[in-house]
Amino acid sequence: MIAWFAVLLRDDRIGSQAGARIFHHPYLSDAEWQRNMDRLRKAELLNPDRHWAVTRAGLLLPRSTRKAERQAETVLRSEPDNIDAWGVVLQATQARDPKEAARAAAAIRRLDPLGSRR
């Protein structure tokens, strides 16, 4: 149990630092940006939670909406009710694929019917 906790703690530290670095420094060099994205992948070590995969998808949005959408879709294949992944799909597609954006918006309303009224 202690070993599992240590792995999860390590994953959280690595992922949090990498995500914050990308988020708070939007003008990182391509190499530095990629290094931090790789660190986010490493944060998934032995962790079935898809949090870091969705985080990567969201951080891809400013650089490539198509890559962000693909990353979110990989999460949705294993977790079709992941509202955060649907949110990334919505953001990634709303300007270029209205049909897919509408599908994402419908999924979000289905998963959070009260939230969609706000």
N, C-alpha and C positions, 0 to 999 in steps of 0.2 A: 504494500500500500504506500509506503514512504517513497519507494522508487517511482511508482506511477505519479505520485504528487510532484516529485522532483522533475519528471519529464514534462508534465503539464505546466509547471512553473517556468521551466526553461523555454517551452514553446511560447508561453504568454509574453515573456520578457523579450524574446527575439522578435516576435510578431509586432508587439506594441512599439518597439523602437524603430523597426523598419517602416511600419505604417506611418508613424508620426514623422519620420524623416521625409518620406515622399509627400505627405500631406502638407507639411509646414514649409517645405522647400520645393515649390513647383518648378523651379528652373534648374534642377539637378542635371548634370551631364547625363547623356544616354547611358554611359557605363555605370555611373553611380546609381542611377534610377534602376537599371537592370540588376545590380548587386542587391539592392534593397528588395526588389520583387523576388529575387531568388531566396533571400532570407525569409520572406513571407511564406514561401513554399516549404522551407525547412521548419517553419513553426508548426507545420501539420504533423510532425513526427509522432507516430502512434496515437494520434488524436482523431477520432472519428467525426468530431464536430467540423462543420463546413464553414465556420466563421472566417478563417483566414482565406479560404478560397473566394468567398463573397467579398471580403475586403480587397483582395487583388482585383476582382472584377470592378469594383467601385473606383479604385485608384487608376484603372486603365481608362476610364471614361474621358479624361481630358486629352489623352494621347491617341486613343483609337476606340471609337464607339463600337466598331465591328468586333475588335478583340474583346472588349468589355462584355458585349453581348454573348460571344462564344464562351467566355469564361463563366458567365452567369448560367448559361444553358447547361454547362457541364454539371453545375450544382443541381440544377432543376431536374436533370435526368435521375439523380439519386434521391433528391428531396423535392418533389413537385409542389410541396406546400411551403417552400421557403420564401416568405414574403420579401425578405431583403433582396434575394436574387431576382425576384420579379420586379422589384423597384429598380434594380440596375438595368434589366431588360427594357423597362419603360423609358428610363432616361436615355438609354443607348439608341432607341428606335424612334422616339417621338418626332424627330426632325426628318428622318429618311424613310421610315416604314410605318405609315399610319395604321395599317392592318395589324402588324405585330405589336405596336404600342397599345392598340385597343385591346388585344388579347391579354397583354400584361396588366393593363388597367382593370380588366374584368377579373383576372385572377386575384389581384390585390383586393378588389371589392368583395370577392367571394371569401377570402381569408380574413378580412377585417371589415365586415359590413358597417360597423359603427364608425370606424376610423375614416371611411370614405365619405362620410357626411360632414366631416369637419371642414 
